[in-house]
Amino acid sequence: MGMAAAMATQLVLAIVLGFLLGHWMDGLLHTSPWLTIVGVLAGIVAGFVGLFHLSKVMPK
């Protein structure tokens, strides 16, 4: 159960951080919504890469 919570938390945090960083950069550079979209996509990719790595160390 703990590993499932860690995996869900990692995925959600990666996406939220990608969104926040993209949204912040959009505000600085006035490129809305492009950097927000890029940030969310990067967060999704980072989250799934993290899930892949966690699944490799998960006990069987």
C-alpha positions, 0 to 999 in steps of 0.5 A: 500500500505504501508503494502505491501511495508513493507512486501516485504522489510522485506522478501527481507532484511531477504534473503539478510542478510542471504546470506551475513552472510552465504557468510561471514562465508564461507569466514572465515571457507572455507566451500563454498557454504554450509553456504551461502546456509544455510544462504539463507534458514534461511533468507527465513524462517525468512522472511516468519515468519516475513510476517506471523507476519505482516499479523496478525497485518494488518488491515482488 
